[in-house]
C-alpha cells in the first residue's frame, strides 16, 4: 500500500459486490491465465495472451520519484545490468507536485518525512492522488516524454510496467485549496462510508473494499461510468506503449472487479499485471491471483526481513512455505524492499549493509519474479547475480541443505545456489540432480567442484556470501 496521504452509491447493471461475497479462491480456480512469462517484446498477440496473468523470472527494477526523461537517459545502464522490466509511477494529473514533497531540505504538504526511509524518499509519493485519469501530463513529465521513455526502453529490450490507481482519487484538501475531479461527480461516483480504521460505517470485507483508505475518496466500482473511466484509462496506457500494470492498493478493490472487468480488459490490451495486496495471509493473496494476475509476495518479504536481519535461514525452508512463491511461484513477484517498506539492514540514514546483498542473492536465485529497488545496478556482484538469474535460474526449487546460517537449494538441473549469512565460511555436502559432472561458480566466489558418482558434491560457501554453481558445459 502506498502512503497516500464522500460520496454515494449508485446502482449498475453489473453483478454487485454482494453477489460475490460467497465465492472462495477455490471457486475461482482455473480463471487465472496459466503460462510462464511477462509477454516478450515481439511475441505474437496469441502468445502474449497466454501468459499475461503469470510472472517470468527475469528481474525487474523499480523507479520512484524519477522524471521520465531521467529514466530514459538511464536505460542503457539498466539494460547493461541485465534488467528486462522496469516499473514506474502512475501517469496522470495528480494533486501534488515536487514542491509539495518533504525532503531533508524541504517541508512537505503532509508529513515531515517518509515513515520508513526518512529523507531518502520524498513523502508523500507523487502520482498516487490522481485528479484526472484522462490527462497523462504529470509531475514526472509530459505524455510525449512518457511515450519516448517507453520507446527507448523497447529499443533496449526492456518492458515497462506503469502504476495504476483504480481504488480512489485525490482527497479534497490540496496545496492550493479544494481539489476538483473533472471526471467524476462527488455525489454520484464515490462511496461515503467513512475512513477505514476510523469512522468507517461498514464491517468485514465491505469495510476493506468500500471505506476510504487513508481518507482518499473511494470510487464506486459498480457504477458504469466509473468502469467506463477505468476502461478508457487502461486503453490509453496501452496506447502509449506500456507492457504491464501494477495495481496500486489492489487489496482494497473487490476481487470481482479484477475478475470480471479489469483483468479481462488487460488481457485484451496485452497488458501484464501485478497487484499490491499488502496482506500476510497467503490464501487471500492467492484469491486475488486467481482473478488473473500476479501478486507481490508480502509474506515472503516479512520472512526475508527477519532472516537477513539477524534471523535463521531455516525460516526460508520450503517446508515452512513462508511465501506465495512456495504455493504458486508463477504468480509471485518477490522483493526485499520497495518505496513503502525497507529491506534488511537498510536504515533511515541511507545505510545499507551486506544484509540486502544476501537477500538479493536469494531472490535472484529462487523462484518467482524479483523486483529490485534502490539496488546498485553498477555493482559487478549484483550484475553477476542478475546474469545468473537470466541464464540459469529456472526449474523447480529443491531444498538441498538448510541450517541457521546456510541455505543450499537447486533449481532442478540448472543451478545450485548456496547462501551463508554466518560470519564464518561454511562447508557442506549436498545431493544434486547430476552425477560425475564438474560445476563452476558463476559469481567467482567459490572454487570449481565435481559431483561424484552418487550425485553428491561438497561446497564451501564464504562468510556472508554466496555461490552459484552451474554445470561447466552451461
ABEGO torsion letter per residue (X at the ends): XBBBXXBBBBBBABBBAAAAAABBAAAABGABBBEABBBBBGBBAAAAAAAAABBBABBBBBBBGBBAAAAAAAAAAAAAAGBABBBBBBBBBBABBAAABBBAABBBABBABBAAAEAABBOBBBGABBABAABABBAAEBAAAAAAAAAAAAAAGBBBBBBBBAABBBBABBAAEBBBBAABBAAAABBBAEBBGBABABBEAAAAAABBBGGBBBBBAABAAAAAAAAAAAAAAAAAGBABBBBBGAAABBAAAAAAAAAAAAAAAGBBBBBBBBBABAAAAAAAAAAGBBBBBAAAAAAAAAAAAGBBAAAABAAAGABAAAABAAABBBBABBAABBBBGBBAAGBBBAAAAAAAAAAAABBEBBBBBGBBAABAAAAAAAAAAAAABBEBBBBABBBAABBBBBBBGABBBBBBABABBBBBBBBBABBGBBBBBAAGABBBBBBBAAGBBBBBBBBGBBBBBBBAAX
